Amino acid sequence: MLVRFHGAAGEVTGSCHEVEANGHRLLLDCGMIQGSEADEARNAEPFAFEAGKIDAVVLSHAHIDHCGRLPLLVRRGFRGRIHTQAATADLLKVMLEDAASLAEMDAERDNRHRSEGRSDHQPLFTREDVARVMKQVQGHPYDVPLEILPGVTLVLRDAGHILGSASVEIRADEASGTRRLVFSGDLGPNGTPILRDPTPVPQADLLLMESTYGGRTHRDRADTIVELGEIFAKAKRDGGNVLIPAFAVGRSQELLYWFARHYDDWGLAAWQIFLDSPMAAKVTEVYDRHEELFDEDARRVWRDKPNPFRLPNLHFTADVSASQAINRVQSGAIIIAGSGMCNGGRIRHHLRHGLPNPRNHVVFVGYQAQGTLGRRLVDGAERVRIFGEEVLVRAQRHTVGGLSAHTDQNGLIAWATHIGGRPPIVLVHGEDDARDALALRLRQKTGAEVLLARPEMQRKV
């Protein structure tokens, strides 16, 4: 087996790794690059491989930085199967359709305002492209070995990151015996609400491991929940609104879970709660259909508390007019809206209206990539540009780190050390400072060879 690294090799987004196994070629993920305008322009560039020569794709989970270029892959000639966990197959359609819709709307808006002589802006992909992708998707259960290509077996294990997220094991039967490549996917922390803890992997000959938070230790989740309650109490005293940029998959559902758990403690009955994301609403329906993947604590909450997805003052805003109406609410609104890094979606409209008001609070509950609006706000920008307009930032800002869907350095090391055979490790899906810190600790802890993936680097298994 041989692995080539095409994406998330020195950065967090754009996950994409090519594997040669038993005479076949497959991809682990085919994700979108996110960040600055220049970063995102790279999504339209040619792949570093010929799409039509890829025999299969294995998708670790449905976040757009892992799946977002699948429509381009299919458009450019890929005709094989896309293998993933069954819940991820359900989420994938929602995620890609939303991304296509946003791309189409952005192209239409740019074309309305384009100068004479400038060529039309084409969306990266369309909803028709997404429909073609979904015809090639095949959903599978966890922990069941499946021969996806002759002599190539796939096992998906729960990664505890979002619903349906998986760590991937690829086994290839070679003359010298069976070789095992393990790709961690994105790993969640133990104790993440709703989800089960990541499943250990028994054996590997090479480990590809994410390193998003490889250089830090998360704050205790219990302390974070206390902090959230304090933010809502202060926002209530200030008489403003609370704006929460949140990823539609995972973070939005976790927030609703905590709202249900602490509905009375936090005085949430006094608020109007808006989930202002058509995609998040659809994702929430998928979560509802896959309760068999929940952990025992979540099952108890669903039994004994208000259903997190049916809180009495929770409003799902599907259409644009309902979203616009929220901005007429001057006080007492908790607004959860996408995108999580503020680089798209409805949160930008709410920030444009809400940032100048010092009574408002903006709560960041997820990773903010370099170059995004969210990162600029977290870093303390006093003015930002939204829809071409300069906006003064006077709202109070809070970065709540303990809700991360990615495990921290200690969690990554604990997961890796459960794998037998002390395999060499290649770190992907992380910025270099995080990867350097994690590599040092892994070498000290395991004695294994640890490398940092670079674009187009290759490694034998």
N, C-alpha and C positions, 0 to 999 in steps of 0.2 A: 504494500500500500504506500501511496505517496500523497501528501497534502500540499496544496498551494494556497497562499493567503492573499485574497483579493480585496478584502474590506475589513473594517474594524481592526486594522493592524497598525496601531499607533493612535487610534481615535476610538470614540465610544460607538458611533453609529456606522451604518453601512455593512452590517455583518454579512460575510460571503466567503466561503472556503470551498475549494475544489478538491475532491478526493478521487484518486485513481485506485480502483480495487478490483482485483480478479479480472482485469481486462475491460472494466466498465468505468465510466466517469459520472460522478454525481456531485451535487452541491449541498453543502450544509448552509442553509439560509440564502436569501437573495434580498438583502435589506436596503432601505433607502438611506442616503446620507442626509443628515440634518445639521443645521447650524446656520452659518452666515449665507448670504445670497450666493457668494462664490462657491461655498461648499455644496449648496443644493444644486447649483448648475452642473456639478459633476455627475449627477444622476442620469443625465441625458447622454453622457459619453458612451462610446462602445465598451462592451465588456472586454476583459482581458482574455477571454476564451470564446470559442464559437458556440453560440447557444444551441444550435442544431446538433452538436456532438455530445451534449450532456444527456445522459440516459435517465436520470432521476434527480429529484430534489427532496431533501429531508428538511422540514421546517421545524425549528425548535419551539416557536410560539408566535403569537399574532401581532406583537408590537411592530409598528411600521418600519422601524430600523432593522427588522429582521425579515420582513416579507414584502416591503414596498416596491421592489423592482421586479417582482414576479410577472406583472403584466408586460413589462418590456422584454423579459426573457422569453415569454410565449410569443409575443409579437415578432421577435427576432429569430424564431425557429425552433424553440424547445417544444418537443411533443411527448415527453415522458410523463410519468406520474409524479405528483407532489404528495409526499407521505408526511403525515402529521398526526397528532393526537386528535381524537374525535371532537372535543370541545374547541380546540384550535381551529378545526375545519369550519365550525359554526361561526367563530369569531372572525375568521379571515375574510369572509364575504362582507361583513359589516365594515371592517377596517378598510379594505381596498375600495369598496364603493364610496365610502366617505372621502377617502383621499382623491379618488377620481372626480367626485363632485366638486371638491374644493379646487382642484386643478382646472377644471372646466370653467368654474366661476371666475377664478383669477385671470384666466386667459381672455374670457369675455370682457372683463373689466378693463384689462390692459388694452385690448383691441379697440374699445370704445374711445380711449384717450390717446391712442397712438398718433404720432405725428405723420404727416403725409409722406409717403415714400418708404415708410418703415414696414417691413414684412409682418404678417400676422403672427401673434404669439400662439403657439400650439401647446395644448396641455401635455404633460408628460405621458399620461395615459388616460383613457376614457372608460366609461362604464361598460362599453362593449368589450374592451380589452379584459376587464375584470370577469365578465361572463365567460370568456374563453378560458381564463385561468381556472375558474371553479369547476369546469368540466374535467379538469385533470387532477383534482384534489381527491385524496383518499384518506379517510380518517381511521385511526386505529386505537385500541385500548393501550393502557400502560402495561408494561411488564410481560408482554407476549412476544416471543421471537417470531419475526416475519421475514421470509426470503423475498426481498424486493427486487433483486436481480439475480441471475444465476450465480451461485456461490457467494452471494452477499446478503447477510442477515442483519436486520434492524431490530433493536430493542429500545423502546421509549420508556423513560422513568420520570416520575413526577419531580419537577425542579422547584416547586413551591414558590414560583415567581408571580405568575398570574394564572387564571383558570386555563388548564390545558397545557401549561408550559412543560417542557420536557428537556431532560438531559438525554443525549443521543449516544448509543453504542452501535458502531458499525463493525461487524465481524466479517472477515474475508478468509475464505479457505484457500490456502496457498500450498505449494509443494512442501514447504518446510513446516506446515501446520497452520492453525488458525491465528490470525492477527487481529487485535482488538484496538480500534480507535474510539476514544471517548471524547465527546464534545459536551461541556457542561451546560451549554445554553446559558441563559441568565438564571442565577440561583437566588432564591428568596431566603430571608432569614428564618430560622426556626421560630415558631410561635406567631407567624404572620396570620392575622385574622382571616377567617373563611377557609384558607387553604391548608392542606396538609404540609408537613415539613418535607424538605427535599429527601428523596430516596437515595441511600448510598449505592455506589457502584462497586461491585466486588473486585474487578480486575481490568487492567488496561495495559497496552504496550506503548501508547502515547496518549497524553491528555491535553486537549485544548481547553483552556479555562478562561472564563471571563474575569475581568479585574477592575470593574467600574469603580468600586470603592476599596481597591486593594491597598490604599494608603491611609485608611482611616478606620476608626471604630465608631459605630453608631451610638448615639445616645440611647439609653434604656427606653424601650417603648412605653413603659408605664409612666415615666417622667414626661414623655412627649404628650401623652393623653392628658396629664394634668395641665401642661402648658396650653394645649388647645382649649381646655375649659376656661383657663385664665384669659385667653385672647377673646373668647366670646363674651366673658363677663366685662372686660374692658370696653369692647366694642359696643356693648349694650349701654354702658355708662356714657360713652362718647356720643351715642345717638346716631351712629353711622351704619354703613353696610360692611359686610365681610366678603371680599372677592377671593376665590380660591381657584387658581389655574390648576387643572387636574387632568391627568391622562384618562381617557374614556374607558380604558381597559385596566382594571385593577384598582387604581387609586380612588376613582369615583365610588366604586362599590365598597371599598374599605372605609371611606369616610362615612358613607351611609350606615355601615355596620356600627361604627363608633357612635354615630348620632343615636342609633337605636339603643345601644348599651347605656348611654349617658343622657338619654332624652330628658329625664327629670333633673339629674344633677346639674346639667348645664342650662336649665331653663329654656330648652329649645322650643317649647310650646309658644313662647312669645315671639318667635321669629317666623318669617316666611322663608322656606328653603326651596331654592330653584336648582334643578339639574338642567342647565341650559346647554344641552348637547344632544341633538337627535341621535348621534352615534352612541353616546353613553347610555341613552335610554334603551337602544337596541341591544347593547352589550349586557345591560342589566337583565333583559329578558333571557339572554343566553345563560347567564349565571343562574337564573331561576330554573332553567331546564336541566341544569347539571348539578343538582344538589347532592348527587352521589359522590362528587369529588370534594365536598366540604369536609372540614375537620369536625370533631365532636363538639367543640365550643360553639361553632357556628350553628350546628344543628340545634343546640340548646337555645341560642338567641332566637332562631326562627320559631322555636316552640313557645318560649316563655316571655319574649319581649314584643313590642310592636315590630312587625315585619320591616326590616330595614328598607325594603324597596316599596313599602306602602305606608310610610309615615303619614299621619293625618294632615300635616301642613307641607308636604312635599309636592312640588309642582314640576312636571316634566314639560318643558317648552319645546314643542316640535317645530312650529313654524316661525318665520322671521318676525312677524308682527308681535307674537307673544314675547319673543326675545327682546325686541325693541321696547316693549311696554315695561320691562323690568327696570329700565333706566329712569323711569318716572318715579320709582320707589326710592325715596330719599333716606329712609331709615328702616332698620329692622329686617333687612334681607341678607340671607346667606346665599351667595351665588357661586355654584360650582360650574365651571365652564371650561371647555377645551380651547386651545391645546395646552398641554401641560407645561410647555416651554414658552408659551405666549407667542409663538411664531406663526400662528394661524388660528382659525376658528373664531368663535364668538367672544372669547375672553378679551380679545383686542378691543372690541366695541365697549365692553364694560370698563376696561382700563382707561380708555380715552375719556369716558364720562366720570370715572371714579377717582383716578389718580390725583387730580387737583384738590380734592376735598380732604383736609386733615382729620376729619372725623372718621374717615373710612380706614379699613384695615385690609391689607393684601397679604395672604398667607401662602407661602410657597411650600409645597409638601412633596416635591420630587426633584430629581436631578435637572439642572439647567445647563445645557451644553454651551460651550464657547460660541459666541457670535449670535446668540438668540436674544430676543427682547427680555425674556425672563432672566437671563444671566446678567444683563445690564442693570436691571432693577435690583437684583440680589446684590450686585457689586456697588450699589449706592448711587446710581445715576440720578442727577437732580432734574434732568430733562430727557425725554425720549421722543422719538418720532413714531407716530402711529398713523397709518394711512396718509403719509406725507405731511402730517400736521405735527408741530412741536407741542408736546404736552408737558406741563410743569408737574413734577412729582412731589406732592405734599402728603399723600396718604401714608399711614404707618405701615412698615413692612416687617414681616416675620418669616424667618426661614426655619421650618420645623423638620429637622433631619431624621427623627426617629421613625418615620413612617415609610422609609425607603423600601421598595420592593426588591432591592438588591441586597444580598448579605454583605457584611463588612469583611475586613481583613481576617478577623478571627474565624468567622464563619466559612470563608473560602478555604483557609488552612485546615480547619476541622474536616470539611467535606473531602478535600484532596487526600488527607492522610488516611482516610478510610479505604482508599483504593489499594488493593494488594499489588505487590511487585515493584513499588517505588518507580513508576514510569517517568520518563522525561516529560516535562511540562512546557507547553508553549502558551504564553499569555496573550490573549486577544481582548477586544472590547474594553479598552481602557486607555486613558491618557498616560504619557510616559512617566510622570511623577508617581502615579498610582501603581503602575506596573513595576517600576524600579523598587519601590518599597515592598511590594508583595513578593517579588522575586528574591530579594534578600532574605525575608523571613522564611520563605519556602525552602531555600537552600539550607538555612540554619536548622529548620525543623525536620526536613525529610532527607537531606543529603542528595536529593535528585538533581539532575541537570534541569535548569530552568532558562528558557529563552524568551525573548520578546519578539513576537511576529512583526515582520515588516512587509509592505506591499510587494507581492510577487515572490517572496521567500518561499522555499519549498523544504519539506522535511519528510524523510522516510519514516514509516511506522515500524 
